[in-house]
């Protein structure tokens, strides 16, 4: 990530948040994440996450089933001091083969 530098600080690319959530959904469903078609909605990048060359950065992913059913999820990613850095919604576009 050393190539993603803004104002002299290494930043986690915003698309990484989307990838982390997608991979987590795959783990939850027991399916390779690339086989799960999803739609992100109302995505908000709240705060940048700075990376360190020396120290690991921990992110916590919170995925909650939404009010519209089991295929809708409310999302939040928090930094290690529990400051929200990302929020949004995710909808699974389930195909028939995922239901078997």
N, C-alpha and C positions, 0 to 999 in steps of 0.2 A: 504493500500500500504506500510505499514511500514516494510513488509517483503522483499521488493525489494530495498535493500540498496547496494550501490556500493561506496567504499571509504568513508563510513560514511554519504553519502547523499542519501535521498530517491528519486528514479527515477521513472518516469512514464514508465511502460513497453512499449517497442516499438510496440507490438501488439495492444496496446490501441489506437494508431493512426489509425490503420486499422479499428478497431471496431467503433471508432467515425465517420469515413467517411461512413462506411456501414450503421450505424444507421441514419445518416443525409440523405443519398440517400433514405432510407425507408420513412423518413418524407417527403421528396420532392415528392416522387411518391405516397404517401398515402397508402403504403403497409408495412406490418410488415417486417422489414429488413431481418429476417431469411428466408423469402419466396422469396427473390430476389437473384438468383445466380449471383455472380459477379466474375470478374477476375481482380486482381491488376497486373499492369505491371510497369516496370521501377521505382520501389519504392526506394526512397532514404531517409534514416534516417539522416538528416543533422546535427541535434544538439539534445543533451539530454535535457529533461525537468525535472527540479528538483522540487520536491513537498515540501511543508512546513507543519509542524504539526500545525502551527498557522494560516497561511494565505492561502486564496484560490488562485489557479492558474487559470488564464483565458487563454483559447486557442481559436483562431478564425479559422474556417474552411472555406476555399474558394474553391468552386466547379464551374468549368467553362466548358460549353459544348465544346467538342473538335472538331477538324476540320474534324473528320471522321463521324460525325452525332450525333444525339441526345442520342445515347446509349454509347457514349464515353465521358469521362470526364477527364479534367486535374485537379489535386488536389494540394492543398497546405494547410498546417496548420502553423499558426503563433503563436508565443508566445505573451504575453500581450504587449511587446515592439516591435511587428511586425518584429521579426526575424524569418525567415523560419526555422521550425524544421522538416518538412516532405514534400516530394513532390513525385508525381507519376501520374499514369494514372489508370483509372478504366473503365472496359467494362462490361456492363450489358449483361448477357446471357439470354435474354428474351425467355420465353417459351410461347406457344400459349395461355395459361390461363391468362397471364399477359396482353395480348392484348385485352381481352374482356371487 
